[in-house]
Amino acid sequence: MNYLFNPKQNAVLYNDTLYKGSSQYARLFYRTHDIDLINLYQRHQSNKIWGNILGTAGALATGFGVAYATGTGNNKTAGWITLGSGLACTIFGTYLIQAGQKNMLIAVQLFNQKYNKNTAGIGISGNAAGLVVNF
């Protein structure tokens, strides 16, 4: 299983099948009945959802803050506070999204340790190469 970081949507490649999106991830991880994998998947989903909510709210607050801080009205202090709050919210939302991706990467690594049984491998050392086949 491989975890692919894509700018648009993350994907998991497993047994020549590309899994994208929440419902496909759920099918892949829930069929193992492994509590650790399911918890990592659920944390990934929670972090991703809250990160997107906070990132969007932060972007809107930053925009309104810039408008009020640079405007001609009397709300310059409120504008700067809104601007700062928006930036903080956006930064925290980005952190949550990254934490969610880290949880998915850990889930994929854990899945590979528990369920992916390689039958062949290539070893390289110094000036020699070898093929290993498990029977």
C-alpha positions in Angstrom: 0.0 0.0 0.0 1.3 3.4 -0.9 0.0 6.9 0.2 0.1 9.4 -2.6 0.3 13.1 -1.7 -1.6 15.0 -4.4 -2.4 18.7 -4.4 -6.1 18.0 -5.1 -7.0 14.8 -3.3 -4.9 12.3 -1.4 -5.0 8.7 -2.6 -4.0 5.3 -1.5 -2.7 2.7 -4.0 -3.2 -0.9 -2.9 -3.2 -4.0 -5.0 -3.2 -2.0 -8.2 -6.4 -0.1 -7.1 -6.4 3.6 -6.5 -8.5 4.6 -3.5 -9.6 8.2 -3.3 -12.0 9.8 -0.9 -13.5 9.1 2.5 -15.9 6.3 1.5 -13.1 4.4 -0.3 -10.7 4.8 2.6 -13.4 3.6 5.0 -13.9 0.4 2.9 -10.2 -0.2 2.9 -9.6 0.3 6.6 -12.8 -1.0 8.1 -12.6 -4.4 6.4 -9.5 -5.2 8.5 -11.4 -4.7 11.8 -8.1 -3.3 13.2 -8.9 -0.7 15.9 -5.6 1.1 15.4 -6.1 1.6 11.7 -9.7 2.7 12.2 -8.7 5.2 14.9 -6.0 6.7 12.7 -8.5 6.9 9.8 -11.0 8.6 12.0 -8.4 11.1 13.3 -7.4 11.8 9.7 -11.0 12.6 8.8 -11.6 14.7 11.9 -8.4 16.7 11.4 -9.1 17.2 7.7 -12.7 18.4 8.3 -11.8 20.8 11.1 -8.7 22.0 9.2 -10.8 22.9 6.2 -13.5 24.6 8.3 -10.9 26.7 10.2 -8.9 27.4 7.1 -12.0 28.8 5.3 -13.2 30.8 8.3 -9.6 32.2 8.8 -9.4 33.2 5.1 -12.8 35.0 5.4 -11.8 36.7 8.6 -8.5 37.8 7.1 -10.2 39.3 4.1 -12.7 41.2 6.3 -9.9 42.3 8.6 -7.9 43.7 5.8 -11.0 45.5 4.5 -11.7 47.0 7.9 -8.1 47.8 8.8 -7.4 49.7 5.6 -10.9 51.2 5.2 -11.9 54.7 6.1 -14.2 53.8 9.0 -13.6 53.9 12.7 -13.2 50.1 13.0 -9.4 50.0 12.4 -8.7 48.3 15.7 -11.4 45.7 15.1 -10.0 45.2 11.6 -6.5 44.5 12.9 -7.9 42.1 15.5 -10.0 40.3 12.9 -7.0 40.2 10.6 -4.8 38.6 13.3 -7.5 36.2 14.3 -8.0 35.2 10.7 -4.3 34.5 10.2 -4.1 32.5 13.4 -7.2 30.5 12.4 -5.8 29.8 8.9 -2.4 28.7 10.3 -4.1 26.3 12.8 -6.3 24.9 10.1 -3.3 24.2 7.9 -1.6 22.5 10.9 -4.7 20.3 11.4 -4.7 19.3 7.7 -1.1 18.4 7.9 -1.7 16.4 11.1 -4.5 14.5 9.3 -2.2 13.6 6.4 0.4 12.4 8.9 -2.3 10.2 10.5 -3.1 8.7 7.1 0.6 8.1 6.4 1.0 6.3 9.8 -2.1 4.2 9.0 -0.7 3.2 5.7 2.7 2.3 7.3 0.9 0.3 10.0 -1.3 -1.5 7.4 1.9 -2.5 5.5 3.6 -3.8 8.6 0.6 -5.9 9.6 -1.0 -7.0 6.4 1.3 -6.6 3.4 3.4 -9.7 3.0 6.0 -9.3 0.3 7.0 -12.5 -1.4 10.0 -11.1 -3.3 12.5 -8.4 -2.7 15.7 -6.9 -4.1 18.7 -6.4 -1.8 21.7 -4.2 -2.7 24.9 -3.9 -0.8 28.3 -2.6 -1.8 28.9 -4.0 -5.3 26.4 -6.9 -5.1 22.7 -7.2 -5.8 20.4 -10.1 -4.9 16.9 -11.3 -5.3 15.1 -12.8 -2.3 12.0 -14.9 -2.7 10.1 -16.1 0.4 8.4 -19.5 0.2 
